[in-house]
Amino acid sequence: MWRVTIKGLLAHKLRLALTALSIVLGVGFVAGTYVLTDTINKTFTELFTETTKGLDVAVRGKEAFGGQESAEQRQPLPAAMRDQIARVEGVRAAEGSVTGYAQFVGKNGKPVTTGGAPTLGVSVYATPELGESTTVRSGSLPKGAGQVAVDARTAEKQGFAVGSRVRIIFQGPAREFTVSGIVGFGEADNLAGATLAAFDLATAQEVLNRRGVYDEIDVVAAEGVSPETLRDRIQAQIGGGYEALTGEQYAEENAKAVGQFTNVINIALLSFAFVALFVGSFIIVNTFSIILAQRTRELALLRCMGASRRQLMRSVLAEAAIVGFVASLIGLGAGILIAIGLQGLFEALGADLPTTSLEIKPRTLVVGLIVGVGVTLLASLAPALRATRVPPVAAVQEASMAAPARVGWVRITVGVVMTALGVAALMVGLFADEAGNRLVTVATGAIVVFLGVAVLSPLVARPLSRVLGWPFAHWAGQPGKLARENAMRIPRRTASTAAALMIGLALVSLVTIFAESLKASSAKILDQAVAADYILTGPSGGFTGFSPEVVKQLSAQPQIEAATGLRSGSFKIDGQSKGLTGIDPVSYGRTVRTDTISGDLGDLAQGGLAVRKDVAESKGWKVGDTVTMQFPVGGTDRIPLRAIYEDNQINGEYMLALRDYQRHYQDQLDVFGFVKAKAGVAPPESRAAIDRVLAQHPSVQVRDQAEFKQEQENQINQVLILFYVLLALAVVIAFIGIINTLALSVLERVRELGLLRAVGMTRGQLRAMIRWEAVIISVLGAVLGLAVGVFFGWTLVSALDEEGITEFALPIGTLLALVVAAGVVGIVSAILPGRRAARIDVLRAVTTE
Amino acid sequence: MAGETSGAEGADKGEGVVAMREIASRAVAISKVYGHGETAVRALDEVSIEFPSGQFTAVMGPSGSGKSTLLHCMAGLDRVSSGEVWIGDTELSRLNDRRLTMLRRKEVGFVFQAFNLIPTLTAAENVELPLAIAGDQAERSWFERVTGEFGLAKRLRHRPTELSGGEQQRVAVARALLSRPTIVFADEPTGNLDSRTSGELLGFMRRSVDDFGQTIVMVTHDPTAAGYADRVVFLSDGHIVDEMAEPTAEKVLEFLKRLGD
């Protein structure tokens, strides 16, 4: 039997090549994802080990606030603590350090962008051991109020050199410094894409708003004292509000934080890899079905000669396993190339990762092989089972080409039940209140729906092909007519080929619909909730803040009626970390429309808290209650509740009066600003007034409502394009499937094609026939995909109604364009099979053996 | 039975007709060589033959005699190594694939031993196929006459899998006739049929020559089939060894026996 298996493989190697390609791509995606994220992790671990070189113990505030959406915030340390620690036995040196916001202004007067990475201002160490991680590339470390050191990458990109004058924006107004030196971090030119401005400690404390405090105190141990011992001694001295960590712990913790982040990337990319493999499995099912159908006689002959069903089954599965294994091996190689490509992409986006070799873990290889072989085996199971049912007598019977088209009640039942179950799971995941693992439920539901529709699709393949093929049958002459007949001929084959495409296009149309709904919803929010004419954002669109000076100065302009800034922060309530917005109630009330249910937002002028209706309901709060909140600065505080408001999609859950915010947070930066012009002031005039103020604050961007909408759309579009790129692989695999099916059909129909040539069909007509068949199949897949995608999109948007996606937008134009694009790619995928068909030797096709 | 007399009459009639009739197709010293050098095989060796219009010619010979090769070369399905093949006024060896295809479409009809029909098309659609490929429509009355003559009127809406072997071959012959080609080539059309169905089919072919004036060339190894033809050409080892006018099954059988000796 083994010999038969091997011979079978060799005989069909060309047919199997395309199948293998779908596995290669899927496994490549999986392996590439692992290699990339492992490499990033390793890079950062190395980087953190490098940056904590020489550090034995670090001391910092114990409670961490936020850390997921906003940067982590901790209670600062009083300056006196340094002296206290310096006196601990075994401490050779103890030095305070601060880190904060410092935004470079480039030579063109615009802020230096980082693409989302932080813009850091830091203090440099006077203790040589602590400063070990920073290598001075040229010049010297900064000394005194007028000097700054710049990271090598920023210096190179902006053309800063030792002696250059640079402007830097802080929480207060911008200031000018002289570059004293250019620094790197071991081999790396910057810290994973961040810009770095380093000052001496006193200057840093002043410009970064850390007067009299430190963010961290870093300690070097005396000779013979272990970091662990020293950590314990220091911890005993500083009390419960602060914590001491060894340098090693510190590096590990940082690496873990990065690990959590890369884990998210990992899961996201792997789910796209999974989609690709899922689509690929359809192609495997199809190829094996077709190849085995063509080998019916051979299989029956083996049965005649005494091969058992089990032997046939094993032979077919062994064939699948070998294909899967070889394809997975190639896929692993491809994965490494993919990882290199992605790394290059990251670098092109400005994240300068220190050069390290790619990290290829044994886990990557094992998972890649298991997934590749597993998917292939699983997908070949059904065709293999069918192969074993071939009766021995089929060896001597004339093979009937057209399988009888029976209405399979089993198929209908299974398909309907599966689809229903999938939809049910989808609904539970999206709408049911209890938390659970909603994402898993939704994903499982979606997969089951896809499978259910795939099971049902052979039933609709024939009538749908008839309808979709109508234009070809009527306008493309005899080739068009034959194309339609061929597409309708074996509905199961047409359907499973189209189903692969269906999955890709369903997801593409889902994200498109979701993105459009998001745009429409945010535009509506802006129209309804924002009374302001202009919106201010920081340099990277709301992620980094800007100086409160901006709003202060704008409010003073005669053309401006009101300007307000929003600050964001984290706090803890009942042990849970939550986010809040710090607002100035008076100016906020004039620029953003808020409907209060009880109390008055204006009452926040005397300090206090306002919460959203659903929060108040779930906590059982009324206006006049006191809420106990824990803050990064000042610890626990009891804040009076002044107002409860309706959701307007802008306010968020908690809004804290500015005067309380200032007491409880270190950084005072506005992340958003709203500006309303005085009535009667023409837009160009108010805009000019704002531009005059912003001339001194180049990091702040101003947009009117229309521009802001446009900007938001652009951002959504960018994410959309990323999704398109990631889904493209699944669509490409689906088209490989179409090529594969057509190529196999051509081989199967050699005699028929030869006959057509003999009775006068030209090569061009033959190619046209295959081309139109491909178009019918791909448009069929697109139509099924859009149907499923629109349904998914509608349920998702409905489920997120409360999260602010109130509008359901159906981008008809884009969806139609998808169908057309599917048709065009269908034409492309017919090129090779068409050429193969045109090359058929008429004589060999029409002569009997 | 009718032996000598009918043969003589037939020969007279035949000669007169040939003199009046045009030549539908002819081969001038055609050779077909497969492979080259030591292993070269000459399937046809300097064969010259004419097929007059309105005549039913059978080509016979033992396996490997080159009869199928001759048919394929005459029909433009295969290219000759040397010599000229004419269909009507067109010489085939100088035509490119496209022109050859056009010629097959308009001037030539085919009937093969098996797999003559496109399984996805109905009998009627299969009959009309060459015309449909050319983008033409069959003349209604002619279509009805041909399909009626072949007893297919009630089977036109059926697909090939629903037709008997004899019906399938009749559809194939009807298809070959529908475009009124200069010549119809049939390659063992009765090869897969039992004797009764064979007789029916050959009767239809005979009538299409008599009633419609169709030219037919048929390769066969069955003396009974050859008996339906106006003339039999015998091939052996790539040469035409003999021919017989007004053949009967008995005469052909006898001749083959002699040839075998």
Chai-1 contact restraints between the chains, C-beta under 6 A:
chainA,res_idxA,chainB,res_idxB,connection_type,confidence,min_distance_angstrom,max_distance_angstrom,comment,restraint_id
A,M401,B,P119,contact,1.0,0.0,6.0,A-B,restraint_1
A,A402,B,P119,contact,1.0,0.0,6.0,A-B,restraint_2
A,A402,B,T161,contact,1.0,0.0,6.0,A-B,restraint_3
A,G477,B,G135,contact,1.0,0.0,6.0,A-B,restraint_4
A,Q478,B,A132,contact,1.0,0.0,6.0,A-B,restraint_5
A,Q478,B,I133,contact,1.0,0.0,6.0,A-B,restraint_6
A,E485,B,T120,contact,1.0,0.0,6.0,A-B,restraint_7
A,R489,B,T120,contact,1.0,0.0,6.0,A-B,restraint_8
A,R751,B,F115,contact,1.0,0.0,6.0,A-B,restraint_9
A,E752,B,I118,contact,1.0,0.0,6.0,A-B,restraint_10
A,A758,B,F110,contact,1.0,0.0,6.0,A-B,restraint_11
A,V759,B,L129,contact,1.0,0.0,6.0,A-B,restraint_12
A,V759,B,P130,contact,1.0,0.0,6.0,A-B,restraint_13
A,G760,B,T101,contact,1.0,0.0,6.0,A-B,restraint_14
A,G760,B,R104,contact,1.0,0.0,6.0,A-B,restraint_15
A,G760,B,R105,contact,1.0,0.0,6.0,A-B,restraint_16
A,G760,B,P130,contact,1.0,0.0,6.0,A-B,restraint_17
A,G760,B,I133,contact,1.0,0.0,6.0,A-B,restraint_18
A,M761,B,I133,contact,1.0,0.0,6.0,A-B,restraint_19
A,T762,B,T101,contact,1.0,0.0,6.0,A-B,restraint_20
A,V842,B,L77,contact,1.0,0.0,6.0,A-B,restraint_21
A,L843,B,H72,contact,1.0,0.0,6.0,A-B,restraint_22
A,L843,B,L77,contact,1.0,0.0,6.0,A-B,restraint_23
A,L843,B,D78,contact,1.0,0.0,6.0,A-B,restraint_24
A,V846,B,F112,contact,1.0,0.0,6.0,A-B,restraint_25
A,T848,B,Q113,contact,1.0,0.0,6.0,A-B,restraint_26
A,T848,B,A114,contact,1.0,0.0,6.0,A-B,restraint_27
